[in-house]
Amino acid sequence: MSSTTGSGAKQAWAQGGLVFAAAMLLMLGIWQIFMGIAAIAKGEFFVLAPNYIYKFDIGAWGWIHLIIGAIMVVAGFFLFTGAGWARAVGMVLALLSAISNFFFLPYYPFWAIVVIALDIFVIWALASAGDIRKSDAY
C-alpha cells in the first residue's frame, strides 16, 4: 500500500510540475511577445552596455523574441491539453528563449537573467514530469 501511495504522490508532483511548466511557458511567451514588440516599436528604449562583445540590431532581436514568444504561447496552450509533442517543443522553445535572452543581456540585463532562470526551470519541469496519460487521477 505504501508503494501505491508513494507512486500516487510522485505522479501528483509530476502532474503539478507539468501544469506549472505549461503556465510558465504561457507567461514567458507573453513576456517574449511584449519584449519583441517593445524592441521593434521603440528600439531606443534598450541601451547597450559598454564594452560588450555581442552587438546586434535591436529590431531583428525584437522579431526573434516576438516569434519565439508566439510559438511558446501556442505550445503552452497545447501542454494544458495534454499533447505529447508540446513537451518536446516547449523544451526546445525554452532553450531558444534562454539563448536569445543571453544575447539580450547587454540591452536589458536583469530582465534577461530572470527569463533565462525561468526558461531553465521550464526545461527541468518538462523533462522531469511523468507521462500524465498513465495517471489514475483522471
N, C-alpha and C positions, 0 to 999 in steps of 0.2 A: 504494500500500500504506500509506503514512503517513496518508492521509486516512481509511482504514478503521480503522487503529489509533487515531487521534485520535478518530474518531467512537465507537468502542467504549469508549474510556476516558471520553469525555464521557457516554455513556449509562450506564456503570457508576457514575459520580459521581451522575448524576440518580437512578438507582435507589437508591443508598445514601442519598441525601438524603431520598427518599420513604419509605424504610423507617425511617430515623431520625425523620422527622417523624411517622410513624404511631406509633412508640414514645413519642415525646414527647407526642403528643396523648393517648394512653392514660394516661401518667403524670400529665399535667396534669389530665385528667378525674378521676382518682382523688384527686389533691390537692384539686380543687374539691369533690368529694363530701365528703371529710373536713372541709374548711373549712366547708362548708354545715352538716354535722351538728354541728360544734362551735358554730357561731353559733346554731343552732336550740336545741340542748340546753343550752348553757351560755353564753348571750349576754353575761353579765357578765365573761367571760374577756377580751373585747375592750374596750379602754378608748379612748374618743375623745380624740384630740389636742386641746389647747386652741386656740381661735380658728380653727377650720376651718369654712369656709362650707357644706360639704355635710354635713348631718346626716340620717341615715336610720335607720329601725328595723332593728336588727341581725338580728332574726328574719326579716324579709322578705328581707334580703340573703342570709341563710343559705339560704332556699328558692331564691333565684335561683342561688346558687353550686351548690347541690345539683342543680338541674335542668340547668344548663349542663354540669356535670361528668358527669352520667349520659349525656347525649347525646354528649359528647366521647368517652367510653369506647366507645360504640357506633360512632361514626364512625371512631375509631382502629382498632377491630377490622376494620371493612369496608375500611379503607385497606390492611390486610395482605392482604385477599382480592383486591385489585385493582379494586374497584368505582370506576368513574369519578366517580360522583356524590359519593363520600365526600371527594374532594379539595375540591370547592367547599363542601360542608357543613363540612368541617374548617376551612377558611379563615374562614368566617362565624362558626363557634363560637369560634375563637381570637380573632377580633376582638371578639366579645361578651364573652369572658373577660377580655380586656385592658381593655375599658371597665368591666366590673363591678369589676375589681380597682383601676382608677383611683379609683373612688368608694369603695373599701375602704381606700385609703391612710391615712386618719386613724386607722383602727382597728388596722391591722397593717402598718405601712409597709414594712419590709424584705421581708416575705413577698410583699406585693403587687407590689413592684418586681421581684422575681425572677420571679414568674409573668408579669408583663407582658413582661419581656425574653424569656422562653421562648415566650410567645404570638407575639411578633414574629418570632422565629426559625421557628416552625412555619408562619406565614403565608408567609414568604420561601421556605422549603423546599418547601412545597406548590405555590406559584406558579411556582417555577423548575424543578421536576423535569419531565423529559420524559415522554412517554407510554410507560409500561413495556410496554404491549401490543405496541408496534412493535419491541421489543428482540429480538435474536437470541440473547440469553443463555439463554432458556428453551427 
